[in-house]
């Protein structure tokens, strides 16, 4: 197990998942504190990196496209301070950060995790019910219905429509966009059979955001809804698209007569595969040695 504890938070890797716990420091963003602990399966990772700095370093996770409803709903527009997949590292913990990166990369290599986009979410998204007040309204979601309520700062043309209740079944898309410069942000829902091109200021299916502290929390509402919508890349089948990935393959669900033997055989196959990759020149000597040692430790 590899673990790094910082004021910004704690990251722990057990060989299969990364557990990200936000810190209690005053500089930790409101979004990260509200989102709470995240468990990121190895299968959701596209990569991990550690960036050195003079005063502090930074750990960064790169997730596979389509694996996380939060990143899907925000389109990668979360500011660094609100990004739950980054961790500020103090200089005296650079060695620990590098060790964590090596452990994750070795496991990623051994498990041969693909980096291609996902067609099902591998993270579940924020828990519900939740309610956030920011900008010109309050957005609430209980898992089935989105409720939009307006405040005294809302434009009359929008308040005239009254409180909005949007059934999840009627929502076809959701997006969150931060306020940038003089351009306001928004949380917007696209509703079936009711398209609109109105600016968020006048759109009754959108909350306009002005760049204040609570704006990023609206991204949690967007992510919770996104997690319950059909995945954009999911193949359509007789039963319709799947919203979440099934973490257990068919063989694992059926059960194996001799798990220990199967694991040993799988590791032996992995050693042969690594040898072939090394001979083909795909893996360097150092990468091959590191990966081989990691496999042997698991045997």
N, C-alpha and C positions, 0 to 999 in steps of 0.2 A: 504494500500500500504506500502511496505517496501523498503527502499532505503539506500545504503551505498555509500558514495562518498570518494574516495581516490585518491592519486596522480597517482596510477596505473590505475585507471579507475572508472567508476560508474556502479553499478548494481542496477536495479530497478525491483521489482516484483509487479504486479498488481492483482495477484490472478489467472491469466491465462497464462501469459507469463513473461519471464525474459528478460529484455532489458540490453544488455551489451555494454557499450560505453568505448572505450580505453581512457586512460588519455593522457596528453600532456607532461608528465615528460620525461626527456631525457633517462631514463632507460626503457621506454616502447618500446618493440621490433618493428622493421620495419614491420614485418608481421601483427602484431595487428593494427598498425596505418593504414596500407594500406587496410586491411580487413574492417576496420571501424565498425560501429554499427551492432550488431547482435541481432536478436529477436528469442529467444528460446521458443517454445511452451511447456507448462507443459507436454504434451503428449510425448515429445522427451526426457524427463529426466528419468534417472534410479536412480539418487540419488544426494545428495548435502552434503558436509561436510565442517567443519571448523577446521583447524589444528592450535593449539596454538604454539607459538614460543617465545623465550626470547626477541628477538629484533623486530619480526614482526610475524603475523599469515598469514594464507593462506586459502582463500575460494576456493573450487574446485567443479565443476560440473562433474557428470558422466552421459554421454548421452547413450541412448539405442543403442546397436549395429545396424548399418545400418540406423540410423536416420539422419546422417550428412555426406554429400559427402566429406567434408574436412577430417574428421577422416577416412572415408572409403578409400580415395585415399592415405593417408599417413600411414595407418596401425598403428596408435597410436605412430608413431615415432617422432612426433614434440617435440623438446626440451621444457622444462618448460617455458623458457623465451618467446617462440613463441606461447605457448598454450593460445588460447583466452578464455578458460574455467577455468582459474585460476585467482585469484585476491589477490595481497599482501595487507594485512590489518595492519595498525598501531595499537600499543597496546591500545591507547585510544579509539579505535573503536571496540574492541572485543565484547562488549555488543551488538552493532548494528549488527555485523556479526552474532552473535548467534540468534538474533531476526529474521534476514532474513532467516536463516536456518530453524528455527521453523516454520515460515510462509509457506515456500516452502514445507516442509515436511508435514505439516497439510493439505495443499491443495492437495498434491500428494496422501495422504491417503484418503481424502474425495472423490476425483475423481476416486480413485481406478485405477490409471494409471498403466498399466502392465509394467514390466521391461524386458519382452521378446524381442528378436531382432525384428526389423522392416522389412517389406517387401516393403517399399516405403520410400523415403526421406521425412523428416518432416522439413528440412531446405533447402533453395533454392541454397545455394552455392554462390560464388563470382559472381558479375555482370560482364558482358562482354560488349564491347570488352576489352581485357587486353593484355599487352605485358610485358614480363620480360626478362632482359638480365643478365645472370649469367653463370659461368663456361665457356664452349666452344661454347655457342650459345645463340640465342634469340628465345623464344617461344611465339607465339602470337595466340590468339583464339578469333574469332568473333561470336561464337555460332554455327557455321556450319563447319568451317575449321580450323585446326591447321597448323600453318606455322612455320617451323624450319629453321633458318638462322644461318650460321656459322661465326666465327671470325678467327683472325689470329692465335689463339692458338689451333684451331681444327686440328686433324690428317688428313693428306692428303687423306688417304683411305676413309675418311668420307666426306671431302669437294668435292671429285670427283663426288659424287652423286648430288651435287648442293643443292640449297634450296629445302626443302621438303614441300609439301602441302598435308595434310592428311584430307580427308573428314571425318566428324564425323561418317557417316554411315559405314565407313571402319574400324573404331577403335573398338576393342572388349574389351580393358582393358587399364588402365592407372595406373601408380604407381610413387610415389615419395619416395626417400630414402635419408636420410642425409649422409654427409660424417662423418665417425666414425673412429677415430684414423688415421691409414695409408690407410684406405679404402675410396676411393672416393664415393660420392653419385651420384644420377641420377634422371632425370625425363624421364620415358620411356613409349612409347605408343606401345601396341600390335596391329598390323594391320592384318586384315582378309586376309588369303591366302598368308601372307608374314611373317611367324614366323622367328625369329632369336635368336641365342644363343650367338651372339657376345657381348663382353663387351661393356658398354656404350661408351667407348672411340672410338670404331669403328662402333657402331650401328647407322645407319643414321636415326633411329626413336627414338633416345635418346639424351638427353643433359647431358653431364658429369658435375658433380658438385664437387668443390674442398674444400668446407668448408668455403667459404667466407660469408660476411654479407648478400648478397642478395639471397643466396641459398634458404632460407625458402620461398621466394616469388614465387619460381617455384611451391611450393605446392598449391598456389592459382590457377595456370593454371590447375594443375592436378584436383583440386576440381571442377573447372568450367566445365571441360570436364566430370568428373565423374557424376556430377549432371544431365547431359543430356544423359547419357548412360542408358540402361535398368538396373534397380536395380538388383543386383546379386541374391536377394532372392525373386524377384517378381514372382508370379504365372503367367504362360503363359496362355493367353486366346485368343478368336477369334480375338480380336483387338490388341493382343500383350501385353507385359508387360507395366505397368505404370511407368513413371519416377518419378512422384511426388505423394504424398498422397493427397487425397481429404479431406481438413480439415473439411468439413461439412458433417455430416451423412445424410442419405436419409430423415429422418424426418425433419431435420433442413432446407434442401433445399426446401422441399415441403411446409414448413411453418406450424405453429400451430395456431389453432383458439384462444387458450387462453394461451400464453406463461407464464404469471405469475402463472396461476393455475398449469400448467405442472411443472414449477420450484418448486413450493411449494410441489406438490406431490412427485417429485423426491427427495427433501430434506427429506421429511417424510420417504420415503423408505430407504434413506441412514441412517437415525437415527436407523431404525429397523435393518438394516444390521450391523451397528456398535454394537448395543446391542447384536446381535447374535454372532458376533466375540468376544465380551467381555465375554459372557457367556461360549463360547467354549474355553476360555483361550488363544486365539490367540493375543488379545490385553490386555496389562496390564491395571491396574486401571488408571494410569497416562495417558497412550496413549488414552484410551477411553474417559476420561474427557476432554482432550485437543481437540480431534477430535469432540466430541459432542458440545463443546462450539463454535468451528469454524462453524459447521453446523447451530447452533442456531443464530449466528451473521448474517449469510446469509439469514435467514428467516425474 
